């Protein structure tokens, strides 16, 4: 159906139906874009917390710095 035929039909729809049409079109566009963007998962790097020694050391240092600046009540 050509766009010139479709537009008058869409304009004559009730408000609720227009919203449903918009939602339908957005979901269709999302699916098309996702299909184009996805490649096999083995091509994406996967981060894991295992062997993240630098991150752990950074967090421990940050906690020690905060502990020096802020008096933390006992039992917390």
PDB file of N, CA, C, O and CB in Angstrom:
ATOM      1  N   UNK A   1       0.850  -1.174   0.000  1.00  0.00           N
ATOM      2  CA  UNK A   1       0.000   0.000   0.000  1.00  0.00           C
ATOM      3  C   UNK A   1       0.896   1.237   0.000  1.00  0.00           C
ATOM      4  O   UNK A   1       1.767   1.368   0.860  1.00  0.00           O
ATOM      5  CB  UNK A   1      -0.967  -0.002   1.226  1.00  0.00           C
ATOM      6  N   UNK A   2       0.696   2.119  -0.929  1.00  0.00           N
ATOM      7  CA  UNK A   2       1.522   3.334  -0.986  1.00  0.00           C
ATOM      8  C   UNK A   2       1.250   4.247   0.220  1.00  0.00           C
ATOM      9  O   UNK A   2       0.164   4.231   0.800  1.00  0.00           O
ATOM     10  CB  UNK A   2       1.254   4.102  -2.304  1.00  0.00           C
ATOM     11  N   UNK A   3       2.235   5.017   0.566  1.00  0.00           N
ATOM     12  CA  UNK A   3       2.129   5.925   1.703  1.00  0.00           C
ATOM     13  C   UNK A   3       0.997   6.932   1.512  1.00  0.00           C
ATOM     14  O   UNK A   3       0.346   7.320   2.482  1.00  0.00           O
ATOM     15  CB  UNK A   3       3.450   6.658   1.915  1.00  0.00           C
ATOM     16  N   UNK A   4       0.758   7.353   0.283  1.00  0.00           N
ATOM     17  CA  UNK A   4      -0.305   8.335   0.014  1.00  0.00           C
ATOM     18  C   UNK A   4      -1.684   7.771   0.351  1.00  0.00           C
ATOM     19  O   UNK A   4      -2.593   8.522   0.708  1.00  0.00           O
ATOM     20  CB  UNK A   4      -0.267   8.773  -1.460  1.00  0.00           C
ATOM     21  N   UNK A   5      -1.843   6.456   0.240  1.00  0.00           N
ATOM     22  CA  UNK A   5      -3.107   5.823   0.615  1.00  0.00           C
ATOM     23  C   UNK A   5      -3.176   5.570   2.128  1.00  0.00           C
ATOM     24  O   UNK A   5      -4.250   5.591   2.728  1.00  0.00           O
ATOM     25  CB  UNK A   5      -3.285   4.500  -0.152  1.00  0.00           C
ATOM     26  N   UNK A   6      -2.037   5.336   2.707  1.00  0.00           N
ATOM     27  CA  UNK A   6      -1.973   4.968   4.125  1.00  0.00           C
ATOM     28  C   UNK A   6      -2.201   6.164   5.055  1.00  0.00           C
ATOM     29  O   UNK A   6      -2.871   6.028   6.078  1.00  0.00           O
ATOM     30  CB  UNK A   6      -0.626   4.335   4.433  1.00  0.00           C
ATOM     31  N   UNK A   7      -1.658   7.315   4.715  1.00  0.00           N
ATOM     32  CA  UNK A   7      -1.748   8.486   5.592  1.00  0.00           C
ATOM     33  C   UNK A   7      -3.185   8.920   5.890  1.00  0.00           C
ATOM     34  O   UNK A   7      -3.498   9.155   7.058  1.00  0.00           O
ATOM     35  CB  UNK A   7      -1.004   9.635   4.971  1.00  0.00           C
ATOM     36  N   UNK A   8      -4.060   9.036   4.917  1.00  0.00           N
ATOM     37  CA  UNK A   8      -5.447   9.410   5.253  1.00  0.00           C
ATOM     38  C   UNK A   8      -6.123   8.393   6.175  1.00  0.00           C
ATOM     39  O   UNK A   8      -6.899   8.762   7.057  1.00  0.00           O
ATOM     40  CB  UNK A   8      -6.269   9.558   3.975  1.00  0.00           C
ATOM     41  N   UNK A   9      -5.821   7.119   5.961  1.00  0.00           N
ATOM     42  CA  UNK A   9      -6.389   6.079   6.823  1.00  0.00           C
ATOM     43  C   UNK A   9      -5.905   6.250   8.253  1.00  0.00           C
ATOM     44  O   UNK A   9      -6.688   6.158   9.199  1.00  0.00           O
ATOM     45  CB  UNK A   9      -6.020   4.680   6.302  1.00  0.00           C
ATOM     46  N   UNK A  10      -4.599   6.501   8.407  1.00  0.00           N
ATOM     47  CA  UNK A  10      -4.046   6.707   9.743  1.00  0.00           C
ATOM     48  C   UNK A  10      -4.631   7.950  10.409  1.00  0.00           C
ATOM     49  O   UNK A  10      -4.909   7.939  11.608  1.00  0.00           O
ATOM     50  CB  UNK A  10      -2.527   6.823   9.671  1.00  0.00           C
ATOM     51  N   UNK A  11      -4.818   9.005   9.648  1.00  0.00           N
ATOM     52  CA  UNK A  11      -5.375  10.234  10.204  1.00  0.00           C
ATOM     53  C   UNK A  11      -6.806  10.040  10.696  1.00  0.00           C
ATOM     54  O   UNK A  11      -7.233  10.717  11.632  1.00  0.00           O
ATOM     55  CB  UNK A  11      -5.333  11.342   9.165  1.00  0.00           C
ATOM     56  N   UNK A  12      -7.537   9.143  10.090  1.00  0.00           N
ATOM     57  CA  UNK A  12      -8.937   8.935  10.471  1.00  0.00           C
ATOM     58  C   UNK A  12      -9.101   8.004  11.685  1.00  0.00           C
ATOM     59  O   UNK A  12     -10.205   7.845  12.204  1.00  0.00           O
ATOM     60  CB  UNK A  12      -9.703   8.366   9.291  1.00  0.00           C
ATOM     61  N   UNK A  13      -8.007   7.400  12.124  1.00  0.00           N
ATOM     62  CA  UNK A  13      -8.081   6.489  13.269  1.00  0.00           C
ATOM     63  C   UNK A  13      -8.371   7.245  14.559  1.00  0.00           C
ATOM     64  O   UNK A  13      -7.996   8.409  14.696  1.00  0.00           O
ATOM     65  CB  UNK A  13      -6.777   5.700  13.408  1.00  0.00           C
ATOM     66  N   UNK A  14      -9.040   6.584  15.512  1.00  0.00           N
ATOM     67  CA  UNK A  14      -9.203   7.182  16.828  1.00  0.00           C
ATOM     68  C   UNK A  14      -7.841   7.295  17.541  1.00  0.00           C
ATOM     69  O   UNK A  14      -6.881   6.612  17.186  1.00  0.00           O
ATOM     70  CB  UNK A  14     -10.194   6.348  17.676  1.00  0.00           C
ATOM     71  N   UNK A  15      -7.788   8.154  18.528  1.00  0.00           N
ATOM     72  CA  UNK A  15      -6.538   8.436  19.238  1.00  0.00           C
ATOM     73  C   UNK A  15      -5.868   7.156  19.766  1.00  0.00           C
ATOM     74  O   UNK A  15      -4.668   6.962  19.577  1.00  0.00           O
ATOM     75  CB  UNK A  15      -6.806   9.395  20.398  1.00  0.00           C
ATOM     76  N   UNK A  16      -6.634   6.300  20.418  1.00  0.00           N
ATOM     77  CA  UNK A  16      -6.077   5.072  20.992  1.00  0.00           C
ATOM     78  C   UNK A  16      -5.471   4.176  19.912  1.00  0.00           C
ATOM     79  O   UNK A  16      -4.427   3.560  20.128  1.00  0.00           O
ATOM     80  CB  UNK A  16      -7.161   4.305  21.761  1.00  0.00           C
ATOM     81  N   UNK A  17      -6.112   4.103  18.769  1.00  0.00           N
ATOM     82  CA  UNK A  17      -5.586   3.285  17.671  1.00  0.00           C
ATOM     83  C   UNK A  17      -4.299   3.881  17.108  1.00  0.00           C
ATOM     84  O   UNK A  17      -3.383   3.152  16.728  1.00  0.00           O
ATOM     85  CB  UNK A  17      -6.633   3.150  16.556  1.00  0.00           C
ATOM     86  N   UNK A  18      -4.237   5.221  17.057  1.00  0.00           N
ATOM     87  CA  UNK A  18      -3.010   5.868  16.589  1.00  0.00           C
ATOM     88  C   UNK A  18      -1.849   5.531  17.510  1.00  0.00           C
ATOM     89  O   UNK A  18      -0.737   5.285  17.043  1.00  0.00           O
ATOM     90  CB  UNK A  18      -3.197   7.392  16.505  1.00  0.00           C
ATOM     91  N   UNK A  19      -2.098   5.518  18.815  1.00  0.00           N
ATOM     92  CA  UNK A  19      -1.044   5.167  19.775  1.00  0.00           C
ATOM     93  C   UNK A  19      -0.592   3.732  19.549  1.00  0.00           C
ATOM     94  O   UNK A  19       0.605   3.448  19.588  1.00  0.00           O
ATOM     95  CB  UNK A  19      -1.538   5.353  21.232  1.00  0.00           C
ATOM     96  N   UNK A  20      -1.532   2.825  19.313  1.00  0.00           N
ATOM     97  CA  UNK A  20      -1.174   1.432  19.046  1.00  0.00           C
ATOM     98  C   UNK A  20      -0.344   1.303  17.773  1.00  0.00           C
ATOM     99  O   UNK A  20       0.591   0.504  17.720  1.00  0.00           O
ATOM    100  CB  UNK A  20      -2.433   0.576  18.936  1.00  0.00           C
ATOM    101  N   UNK A  21      -0.678   2.079  16.757  1.00  0.00           N
ATOM    102  CA  UNK A  21       0.095   2.051  15.512  1.00  0.00           C
ATOM    103  C   UNK A  21       1.524   2.531  15.767  1.00  0.00           C
ATOM    104  O   UNK A  21       2.483   1.934  15.277  1.00  0.00           O
ATOM    105  CB  UNK A  21      -0.582   2.928  14.427  1.00  0.00           C
ATOM    106  N   UNK A  22       1.658   3.606  16.534  1.00  0.00           N
ATOM    107  CA  UNK A  22       2.996   4.138  16.848  1.00  0.00           C
ATOM    108  C   UNK A  22       3.794   3.099  17.631  1.00  0.00           C
ATOM    109  O   UNK A  22       4.964   2.865  17.331  1.00  0.00           O
ATOM    110  CB  UNK A  22       2.890   5.466  17.662  1.00  0.00           C
ATOM    111  N   UNK A  23       3.171   2.473  18.633  1.00  0.00           N
ATOM    112  CA  UNK A  23       3.866   1.448  19.413  1.00  0.00           C
ATOM    113  C   UNK A  23       4.288   0.276  18.530  1.00  0.00           C
ATOM    114  O   UNK A  23       5.390  -0.253  18.675  1.00  0.00           O
ATOM    115  CB  UNK A  23       2.973   0.950  20.555  1.00  0.00           C
ATOM    116  N   UNK A  24       3.422  -0.117  17.633  1.00  0.00           N
ATOM    117  CA  UNK A  24       3.744  -1.209  16.720  1.00  0.00           C
ATOM    118  C   UNK A  24       4.938  -0.846  15.840  1.00  0.00           C
ATOM    119  O   UNK A  24       5.864  -1.641  15.675  1.00  0.00           O
ATOM    120  CB  UNK A  24       2.527  -1.555  15.850  1.00  0.00           C
ATOM    121  N   UNK A  25       4.908   0.367  15.275  1.00  0.00           N
ATOM    122  CA  UNK A  25       6.002   0.785  14.398  1.00  0.00           C
ATOM    123  C   UNK A  25       7.326   0.906  15.158  1.00  0.00           C
ATOM    124  O   UNK A  25       8.377   0.528  14.639  1.00  0.00           O
ATOM    125  CB  UNK A  25       5.661   2.118  13.735  1.00  0.00           C
ATOM    126  N   UNK A  26       7.278   1.421  16.361  1.00  0.00           N
ATOM    127  CA  UNK A  26       8.501   1.532  17.164  1.00  0.00           C
ATOM    128  C   UNK A  26       9.064   0.153  17.462  1.00  0.00           C
ATOM    129  O   UNK A  26      10.274  -0.052  17.372  1.00  0.00           O
ATOM    130  CB  UNK A  26       8.227   2.290  18.477  1.00  0.00           C
ATOM    131  N   UNK A  27       8.209  -0.789  17.814  1.00  0.00           N
ATOM    132  CA  UNK A  27       8.703  -2.141  18.103  1.00  0.00           C
ATOM    133  C   UNK A  27       9.286  -2.791  16.851  1.00  0.00           C
ATOM    134  O   UNK A  27      10.274  -3.521  16.934  1.00  0.00           O
ATOM    135  CB  UNK A  27       7.574  -3.016  18.673  1.00  0.00           C
ATOM    136  N   UNK A  28       8.685  -2.533  15.700  1.00  0.00           N
ATOM    137  CA  UNK A  28       9.227  -3.068  14.448  1.00  0.00           C
ATOM    138  C   UNK A  28      10.604  -2.477  14.152  1.00  0.00           C
ATOM    139  O   UNK A  28      11.523  -3.189  13.748  1.00  0.00           O
ATOM    140  CB  UNK A  28       8.267  -2.781  13.281  1.00  0.00           C
ATOM    141  N   UNK A  29      10.734  -1.173  14.357  1.00  0.00           N
ATOM    142  CA  UNK A  29      12.032  -0.517  14.128  1.00  0.00           C
ATOM    143  C   UNK A  29      13.090  -1.045  15.089  1.00  0.00           C
ATOM    144  O   UNK A  29      14.237  -1.263  14.700  1.00  0.00           O
ATOM    145  CB  UNK A  29      11.900   1.008  14.281  1.00  0.00           C
ATOM    146  N   UNK A  30      12.701  -1.247  16.341  1.00  0.00           N
ATOM    147  CA  UNK A  30      13.649  -1.789  17.312  1.00  0.00           C
ATOM    148  C   UNK A  30      14.138  -3.164  16.878  1.00  0.00           C
ATOM    149  O   UNK A  30      15.336  -3.445  16.920  1.00  0.00           O
ATOM    150  CB  UNK A  30      13.008  -1.871  18.703  1.00  0.00           C
ATOM    151  N   UNK A  31      13.218  -4.012  16.464  1.00  0.00           N
ATOM    152  CA  UNK A  31      13.602  -5.366  16.030  1.00  0.00           C
ATOM    153  C   UNK A  31      14.549  -5.312  14.835  1.00  0.00           C
ATOM    154  O   UNK A  31      15.535  -6.047  14.784  1.00  0.00           O
ATOM    155  CB  UNK A  31      12.351  -6.192  15.669  1.00  0.00           C
ATOM    156  N   UNK A  32      14.253  -4.455  13.894  1.00  0.00           N
ATOM    157  CA  UNK A  32      15.102  -4.353  12.702  1.00  0.00           C
ATOM    158  C   UNK A  32      16.502  -3.876  13.078  1.00  0.00           C
ATOM    159  O   UNK A  32      17.492  -4.400  12.569  1.00  0.00           O
ATOM    160  CB  UNK A  32      14.473  -3.396  11.668  1.00  0.00           C
ATOM    161  N   UNK A  33      16.590  -2.886  13.964  1.00  0.00           N
ATOM    162  CA  UNK A  33      17.897  -2.369  14.353  1.00  0.00           C
ATOM    163  C   UNK A  33      18.674  -3.394  15.150  1.00  0.00           C
ATOM    164  O   UNK A  33      19.879  -3.543  14.948  1.00  0.00           O
ATOM    165  CB  UNK A  33      17.748  -1.090  15.158  1.00  0.00           C
ATOM    166  N   UNK A  34      18.011  -4.107  16.055  1.00  0.00           N
ATOM    167  CA  UNK A  34      18.697  -5.107  16.871  1.00  0.00           C
ATOM    168  C   UNK A  34      19.239  -6.209  15.983  1.00  0.00           C
ATOM    169  O   UNK A  34      20.365  -6.668  16.176  1.00  0.00           O
ATOM    170  CB  UNK A  34      17.753  -5.692  17.939  1.00  0.00           C
ATOM    171  N   UNK A  35      18.456  -6.632  15.022  1.00  0.00           N
ATOM    172  CA  UNK A  35      18.909  -7.689  14.115  1.00  0.00           C
ATOM    173  C   UNK A  35      20.149  -7.229  13.356  1.00  0.00           C
ATOM    174  O   UNK A  35      21.075  -8.014  13.149  1.00  0.00           O
ATOM    175  CB  UNK A  35      17.785  -8.084  13.126  1.00  0.00           C
ATOM    176  N   UNK A  36      20.174  -5.968  12.941  1.00  0.00           N
ATOM    177  CA  UNK A  36      21.327  -5.457  12.200  1.00  0.00           C
ATOM    178  C   UNK A  36      22.547  -5.301  13.093  1.00  0.00           C
ATOM    179  O   UNK A  36      23.674  -5.496  12.637  1.00  0.00           O
ATOM    180  CB  UNK A  36      20.988  -4.125  11.554  1.00  0.00           C
ATOM    181  N   UNK A  37      22.337  -4.946  14.378  1.00  0.00           N
ATOM    182  CA  UNK A  37      23.458  -4.669  15.266  1.00  0.00           C
ATOM    183  C   UNK A  37      24.055  -5.913  15.895  1.00  0.00           C
ATOM    184  O   UNK A  37      25.241  -5.930  16.227  1.00  0.00           O
ATOM    185  CB  UNK A  37      23.027  -3.736  16.339  1.00  0.00           C
ATOM    186  N   UNK A  38      23.253  -6.952  16.064  1.00  0.00           N
ATOM    187  CA  UNK A  38      23.752  -8.138  16.762  1.00  0.00           C
ATOM    188  C   UNK A  38      24.679  -8.961  15.880  1.00  0.00           C
ATOM    189  O   UNK A  38      24.429  -9.169  14.693  1.00  0.00           O
ATOM    190  CB  UNK A  38      22.589  -9.000  17.234  1.00  0.00           C
ATOM    191  N   UNK A  39      25.729  -9.408  16.486  1.00  0.00           N
ATOM    192  CA  UNK A  39      26.628 -10.371  15.860  1.00  0.00           C
ATOM    193  C   UNK A  39      26.805 -11.498  16.855  1.00  0.00           C
ATOM    194  O   UNK A  39      26.388 -11.356  18.005  1.00  0.00           O
ATOM    195  CB  UNK A  39      28.014  -9.721  15.458  1.00  0.00           C
ATOM    196  N   UNK A  40      27.391 -12.588  16.472  1.00  0.00           N
ATOM    197  CA  UNK A  40      27.531 -13.708  17.408  1.00  0.00           C
ATOM    198  C   UNK A  40      28.199 -13.270  18.713  1.00  0.00           C
ATOM    199  O   UNK A  40      29.125 -12.459  18.696  1.00  0.00           O
ATOM    200  CB  UNK A  40      28.340 -14.839  16.762  1.00  0.00           C
ATOM    201  N   UNK A  41      27.723 -13.811  19.859  1.00  0.00           N
ATOM    202  CA  UNK A  41      28.224 -13.354  21.157  1.00  0.00           C
ATOM    203  C   UNK A  41      29.721 -13.569  21.363  1.00  0.00           C
ATOM    204  O   UNK A  41      30.338 -12.852  22.150  1.00  0.00           O
ATOM    205  CB  UNK A  41      27.482 -14.050  22.244  1.00  0.00           C
ATOM    206  N   UNK A  42      30.307 -14.525  20.685  1.00  0.00           N
ATOM    207  CA  UNK A  42      31.729 -14.765  20.891  1.00  0.00           C
ATOM    208  C   UNK A  42      32.595 -13.604  20.383  1.00  0.00           C
ATOM    209  O   UNK A  42      33.793 -13.558  20.661  1.00  0.00           O
ATOM    210  CB  UNK A  42      32.137 -16.054  20.198  1.00  0.00           C
ATOM    211  N   UNK A  43      31.997 -12.675  19.646  1.00  0.00           N
ATOM    212  CA  UNK A  43      32.742 -11.528  19.149  1.00  0.00           C
ATOM    213  C   UNK A  43      32.790 -10.383  20.157  1.00  0.00           C
ATOM    214  O   UNK A  43      33.566  -9.442  19.990  1.00  0.00           O
ATOM    215  CB  UNK A  43      32.135 -11.043  17.856  1.00  0.00           C
ATOM    216  N   UNK A  44      31.953 -10.459  21.215  1.00  0.00           N
ATOM    217  CA  UNK A  44      31.911  -9.405  22.211  1.00  0.00           C
ATOM    218  C   UNK A  44      32.784  -9.780  23.398  1.00  0.00           C
ATOM    219  O   UNK A  44      32.709 -10.909  23.883  1.00  0.00           O
ATOM    220  CB  UNK A  44      30.469  -9.140  22.662  1.00  0.00           C
ATOM    221  N   UNK A  45      33.609  -8.856  23.874  1.00  0.00           N
ATOM    222  CA  UNK A  45      34.385  -9.169  25.084  1.00  0.00           C
ATOM    223  C   UNK A  45      33.445  -9.246  26.284  1.00  0.00           C
ATOM    224  O   UNK A  45      32.511  -8.454  26.406  1.00  0.00           O
ATOM    225  CB  UNK A  45      35.498  -8.101  25.330  1.00  0.00           C
ATOM    226  N   UNK A  46      33.699 -10.188  27.147  1.00  0.00           N
ATOM    227  CA  UNK A  46      32.882 -10.351  28.349  1.00  0.00           C
ATOM    228  C   UNK A  46      33.749 -10.068  29.555  1.00  0.00           C
ATOM    229  O   UNK A  46      34.796 -10.691  29.733  1.00  0.00           O
ATOM    230  CB  UNK A  46      32.262 -11.777  28.432  1.00  0.00           C
ATOM    231  N   UNK A  47      33.319  -9.129  30.389  1.00  0.00           N
ATOM    232  CA  UNK A  47      34.073  -8.809  31.581  1.00  0.00           C
ATOM    233  C   UNK A  47      33.656  -9.741  32.697  1.00  0.00           C
ATOM    234  O   UNK A  47      32.487 -10.110  32.807  1.00  0.00           O
ATOM    235  CB  UNK A  47      33.870  -7.343  31.986  1.00  0.00           C
ATOM    236  N   UNK A  48      34.603 -10.117  33.514  1.00  0.00           N
ATOM    237  CA  UNK A  48      34.332 -10.974  34.653  1.00  0.00           C
ATOM    238  C   UNK A  48      35.073 -10.413  35.857  1.00  0.00           C
ATOM    239  O   UNK A  48      36.177  -9.888  35.712  1.00  0.00           O
ATOM    240  CB  UNK A  48      34.751 -12.446  34.367  1.00  0.00           C
ATOM    241  N   UNK A  49      34.479 -10.518  37.049  1.00  0.00           N
ATOM    242  CA  UNK A  49      35.170 -10.020  38.239  1.00  0.00           C
ATOM    243  C   UNK A  49      36.356 -10.888  38.643  1.00  0.00           C
ATOM    244  O   UNK A  49      37.189 -10.457  39.440  1.00  0.00           O
ATOM    245  CB  UNK A  49      34.202  -9.927  39.389  1.00  0.00           C
ATOM    246  N   UNK A  50      36.444 -12.085  38.115  1.00  0.00           N
ATOM    247  CA  UNK A  50      37.568 -12.955  38.437  1.00  0.00           C
ATOM    248  C   UNK A  50      38.855 -12.353  37.875  1.00  0.00           C
ATOM    249  O   UNK A  50      38.885 -11.853  36.751  1.00  0.00           O
ATOM    250  CB  UNK A  50      37.340 -14.384  37.875  1.00  0.00           C
ATOM    251  N   UNK A  51      39.877 -12.409  38.651  1.00  0.00           N
ATOM    252  CA  UNK A  51      41.186 -11.859  38.292  1.00  0.00           C
ATOM    253  C   UNK A  51      41.156 -10.343  38.097  1.00  0.00           C
ATOM    254  O   UNK A  51      41.972  -9.790  37.360  1.00  0.00           O
ATOM    255  CB  UNK A  51      41.691 -12.521  37.026  1.00  0.00           C
ATOM    256  N   UNK A  52      40.211  -9.676  38.761  1.00  0.00           N
ATOM    257  CA  UNK A  52      40.135  -8.211  38.693  1.00  0.00           C
ATOM    258  C   UNK A  52      40.852  -7.633  39.913  1.00  0.00           C
ATOM    259  O   UNK A  52      40.269  -6.883  40.695  1.00  0.00           O
ATOM    260  CB  UNK A  52      38.640  -7.716  38.634  1.00  0.00           C
ATOM    261  N   UNK A  53      42.111  -7.991  40.057  1.00  0.00           N
ATOM    262  CA  UNK A  53      42.892  -7.599  41.224  1.00  0.00           C
ATOM    263  C   UNK A  53      43.037  -6.084  41.308  1.00  0.00           C
ATOM    264  O   UNK A  53      42.934  -5.514  42.394  1.00  0.00           O
ATOM    265  CB  UNK A  53      44.268  -8.255  41.186  1.00  0.00           C
ATOM    266  N   UNK A  54      43.274  -5.431  40.187  1.00  0.00           N
ATOM    267  CA  UNK A  54      43.431  -3.975  40.198  1.00  0.00           C
ATOM    268  C   UNK A  54      42.165  -3.288  40.700  1.00  0.00           C
ATOM    269  O   UNK A  54      42.245  -2.309  41.442  1.00  0.00           O
ATOM    270  CB  UNK A  54      43.782  -3.466  38.796  1.00  0.00           C
ATOM    271  N   UNK A  55      41.012  -3.787  40.305  1.00  0.00           N
ATOM    272  CA  UNK A  55      39.749  -3.196  40.743  1.00  0.00           C
ATOM    273  C   UNK A  55      39.573  -3.386  42.243  1.00  0.00           C
ATOM    274  O   UNK A  55      39.156  -2.461  42.939  1.00  0.00           O
ATOM    275  CB  UNK A  55      38.562  -3.817  39.980  1.00  0.00           C
ATOM    276  N   UNK A  56      39.881  -4.562  42.742  1.00  0.00           N
ATOM    277  CA  UNK A  56      39.752  -4.835  44.177  1.00  0.00           C
ATOM    278  C   UNK A  56      40.699  -3.950  44.978  1.00  0.00           C
ATOM    279  O   UNK A  56      40.314  -3.407  46.014  1.00  0.00           O
ATOM    280  CB  UNK A  56      40.034  -6.322  44.476  1.00  0.00           C
ATOM    281  N   UNK A  57      41.925  -3.802  44.508  1.00  0.00           N
ATOM    282  CA  UNK A  57      42.890  -2.946  45.209  1.00  0.00           C
ATOM    283  C   UNK A  57      42.419  -1.490  45.211  1.00  0.00           C
ATOM    284  O   UNK A  57      42.559  -0.790  46.214  1.00  0.00           O
ATOM    285  CB  UNK A  57      44.286  -3.054  44.553  1.00  0.00           C
ATOM    286  N   UNK A  58      41.869  -1.046  44.099  1.00  0.00           N
ATOM    287  CA  UNK A  58      41.357   0.318  44.015  1.00  0.00           C
ATOM    288  C   UNK A  58      40.218   0.560  44.989  1.00  0.00           C
ATOM    289  O   UNK A  58      40.159   1.610  45.629  1.00  0.00           O
ATOM    290  CB  UNK A  58      40.896   0.616  42.608  1.00  0.00           C
ATOM    291  N   UNK A  59      39.309  -0.408  45.107  1.00  0.00           N
ATOM    292  CA  UNK A  59      38.202  -0.271  46.051  1.00  0.00           C
ATOM    293  C   UNK A  59      38.700  -0.266  47.489  1.00  0.00           C
ATOM    294  O   UNK A  59      38.229   0.529  48.303  1.00  0.00           O
ATOM    295  CB  UNK A  59      37.191  -1.397  45.854  1.00  0.00           C
ATOM    296  N   UNK A  60      39.649  -1.145  47.812  1.00  0.00           N
ATOM    297  CA  UNK A  60      40.193  -1.177  49.171  1.00  0.00           C
ATOM    298  C   UNK A  60      40.880   0.135  49.519  1.00  0.00           C
ATOM    299  O   UNK A  60      40.748   0.624  50.641  1.00  0.00           O
ATOM    300  CB  UNK A  60      41.175  -2.339  49.326  1.00  0.00           C
ATOM    301  N   UNK A  61      41.607   0.706  48.575  1.00  0.00           N
ATOM    302  CA  UNK A  61      42.277   1.984  48.816  1.00  0.00           C
ATOM    303  C   UNK A  61      41.247   3.087  49.029  1.00  0.00           C
ATOM    304  O   UNK A  61      41.407   3.924  49.916  1.00  0.00           O
ATOM    305  CB  UNK A  61      43.212   2.342  47.640  1.00  0.00           C
ATOM    306  N   UNK A  62      40.199   3.091  48.227  1.00  0.00           N
ATOM    307  CA  UNK A  62      39.161   4.100  48.363  1.00  0.00           C
ATOM    308  C   UNK A  62      38.468   3.982  49.722  1.00  0.00           C
ATOM    309  O   UNK A  62      38.199   4.997  50.365  1.00  0.00           O
ATOM    310  CB  UNK A  62      38.137   3.970  47.226  1.00  0.00           C
ATOM    311  N   UNK A  63      38.178   2.763  50.163  1.00  0.00           N
ATOM    312  CA  UNK A  63      37.555   2.562  51.472  1.00  0.00           C
ATOM    313  C   UNK A  63      38.478   3.013  52.598  1.00  0.00           C
ATOM    314  O   UNK A  63      38.022   3.611  53.573  1.00  0.00           O
ATOM    315  CB  UNK A  63      37.178   1.090  51.662  1.00  0.00           C
ATOM    316  N   UNK A  64      39.763   2.733  52.470  1.00  0.00           N
ATOM    317  CA  UNK A  64      40.725   3.164  53.495  1.00  0.00           C
ATOM    318  C   UNK A  64      40.794   4.689  53.554  1.00  0.00           C
ATOM    319  O   UNK A  64      40.866   5.260  54.642  1.00  0.00           O
ATOM    320  CB  UNK A  64      42.128   2.575  53.208  1.00  0.00           C
ATOM    321  N   UNK A  65      40.775   5.350  52.402  1.00  0.00           N
ATOM    322  CA  UNK A  65      40.801   6.821  52.364  1.00  0.00           C
ATOM    323  C   UNK A  65      39.562   7.400  53.041  1.00  0.00           C
ATOM    324  O   UNK A  65      39.663   8.360  53.805  1.00  0.00           O
ATOM    325  CB  UNK A  65      40.892   7.326  50.906  1.00  0.00           C
ATOM    326  N   UNK A  66      38.405   6.825  52.766  1.00  0.00           N
ATOM    327  CA  UNK A  66      37.166   7.304  53.372  1.00  0.00           C
ATOM    328  C   UNK A  66      37.199   7.074  54.877  1.00  0.00           C
ATOM    329  O   UNK A  66      36.774   7.932  55.650  1.00  0.00           O
ATOM    330  CB  UNK A  66      35.943   6.603  52.745  1.00  0.00           C
ATOM    331  N   UNK A  67      37.696   5.933  55.284  1.00  0.00           N
ATOM    332  CA  UNK A  67      37.763   5.599  56.707  1.00  0.00           C
ATOM    333  C   UNK A  67      38.660   6.585  57.447  1.00  0.00           C
ATOM    334  O   UNK A  67      38.371   6.927  58.594  1.00  0.00           O
ATOM    335  CB  UNK A  67      38.278   4.162  56.903  1.00  0.00           C
ATOM    336  N   UNK A  68      39.734   7.048  56.824  1.00  0.00           N
ATOM    337  CA  UNK A  68      40.629   8.022  57.450  1.00  0.00           C
ATOM    338  C   UNK A  68      39.945   9.374  57.600  1.00  0.00           C
ATOM    339  O   UNK A  68      40.166  10.071  58.591  1.00  0.00           O
ATOM    340  CB  UNK A  68      41.915   8.171  56.631  1.00  0.00           C
ATOM    341  N   UNK A  69      39.119   9.753  56.631  1.00  0.00           N
ATOM    342  CA  UNK A  69      38.478  11.066  56.651  1.00  0.00           C
ATOM    343  C   UNK A  69      37.215  11.110  57.501  1.00  0.00           C
ATOM    344  O   UNK A  69      36.862  12.168  58.023  1.00  0.00           O
ATOM    345  CB  UNK A  69      38.147  11.484  55.252  1.00  0.00           C
ATOM    346  N   UNK A  70      36.536   9.989  57.647  1.00  0.00           N
ATOM    347  CA  UNK A  70      35.254   9.957  58.338  1.00  0.00           C
ATOM    348  C   UNK A  70      35.360   9.035  59.536  1.00  0.00           C
ATOM    349  O   UNK A  70      35.840   7.907  59.424  1.00  0.00           O
ATOM    350  CB  UNK A  70      34.119   9.499  57.391  1.00  0.00           C
ATOM    351  N   UNK A  71      34.911   9.517  60.681  1.00  0.00           N
ATOM    352  CA  UNK A  71      34.909   8.665  61.860  1.00  0.00           C
ATOM    353  C   UNK A  71      33.674   7.791  61.799  1.00  0.00           C
ATOM    354  O   UNK A  71      32.548   8.288  61.824  1.00  0.00           O
ATOM    355  CB  UNK A  71      34.943   9.502  63.173  1.00  0.00           C
ATOM    356  N   UNK A  72      33.886   6.496  61.719  1.00  0.00           N
ATOM    357  CA  UNK A  72      32.776   5.537  61.629  1.00  0.00           C
ATOM    358  C   UNK A  72      32.520   4.994  63.022  1.00  0.00           C
ATOM    359  O   UNK A  72      33.436   4.467  63.655  1.00  0.00           O
ATOM    360  CB  UNK A  72      33.090   4.371  60.617  1.00  0.00           C
ATOM    361  N   UNK A  73      31.277   5.113  63.518  1.00  0.00           N
ATOM    362  CA  UNK A  73      30.964   4.591  64.856  1.00  0.00           C
ATOM    363  C   UNK A  73      31.169   3.089  64.926  1.00  0.00           C
ATOM    364  O   UNK A  73      30.995   2.386  63.930  1.00  0.00           O
ATOM    365  CB  UNK A  73      29.526   4.934  65.243  1.00  0.00           C
ATOM    366  N   UNK A  74      31.537   2.600  66.095  1.00  0.00           N
ATOM    367  CA  UNK A  74      31.736   1.159  66.263  1.00  0.00           C
ATOM    368  C   UNK A  74      30.424   0.413  66.077  1.00  0.00           C
ATOM    369  O   UNK A  74      29.359   0.926  66.420  1.00  0.00           O
ATOM    370  CB  UNK A  74      32.329   0.851  67.646  1.00  0.00           C
ATOM    371  N   UNK A  75      30.496  -0.763  65.552  1.00  0.00           N
ATOM    372  CA  UNK A  75      29.312  -1.579  65.337  1.00  0.00           C
ATOM    373  C   UNK A  75      28.629  -1.335  64.000  1.00  0.00           C
ATOM    374  O   UNK A  75      27.588  -1.927  63.714  1.00  0.00           O
ATOM    375  CB  UNK A  75      28.342  -1.337  66.430  1.00  0.00           C
ATOM    376  N   UNK A  76      29.214  -0.463  63.177  1.00  0.00           N
ATOM    377  CA  UNK A  76      28.622  -0.199  61.863  1.00  0.00           C
ATOM    378  C   UNK A  76      29.437  -0.895  60.819  1.00  0.00           C
ATOM    379  O   UNK A  76      29.122  -0.811  59.632  1.00  0.00           O
ATOM    380  CB  UNK A  76      28.540   1.312  61.566  1.00  0.00           C
TER     381      UNK A  76
END
